[in-house]
C-alpha cells in the first residue's frame, strides 16, 4: 500500500531539533539517582492508601506525575503524590494543576534530600500548600512540613512515633513500618486498618 510505505518512511525519519548548539558551559544537566524500585514501591503503596482513603471519605483527588503544580509563573514542580480538595477537583485538566493541593508527598533519596527538604518546602509553602511530607528512604524518616500562617517561621517535624498522621487530610495516617517494607505488607489490610480507625 503506497500510503502505508509513505507513513512508514515519515515515521522512520530521525528527529533533529532545529536549535543552535549551546556551548557546553551553558548546559546544566541534573541527574537524580534514587533507589528506583524502592521509590516506586513506596509511591505506589502511598498512592493506594491515599486513593482508598480519599475515595471512601470523598476527601479529594490523588494525582501522581506527570501532573505538575504551578508554583508561580515559570516554575512548576511534579511531586510524587498530591491531593486536591474535592471542591477543586472539577477543574483538573491537562497536566498542570492550578488548584493548591492540600497535601504533597515526595519520596526522596540522598541525592535529592536538600532539594526536597529545603527548596521544595519553601516553594510549596509560598504557594500555600498546608502540608508537605518528605519520605527519606535512605534515612528511614518522614519529615512533615506544616507551614501554618504565611510569614510565620515553622520548623519541619520528623515523625517521632510509629505513625504519621495528616493534619490537612482528616483521618489519614500511615504506620511507618508499612512505608519501609511496602512489598512485604498486605496493602488491602493496611487500607482496612486505616479506614476502620475513624
Buried (B, 14 or more C-beta within 10 A) or exposed (E): EEEEEEEEEEEEEEEEEEEEEEEEEEEEEEEEEBBEEBBBBBBBBBBBBBBBBBEEBEBBBBBBEEBBBBBEEEEBBBBBBBBBBEEBBEEBEEEEBEBBBBBBBBBBBEBBBEBBBEEBBEBBBEBEBBBBBBBBBEBEBBBBBBBEEEEEEEEBEEBEEEEBBBEBBEBBBBBBEBBBEBEEBEBEEBBEBBBEEE
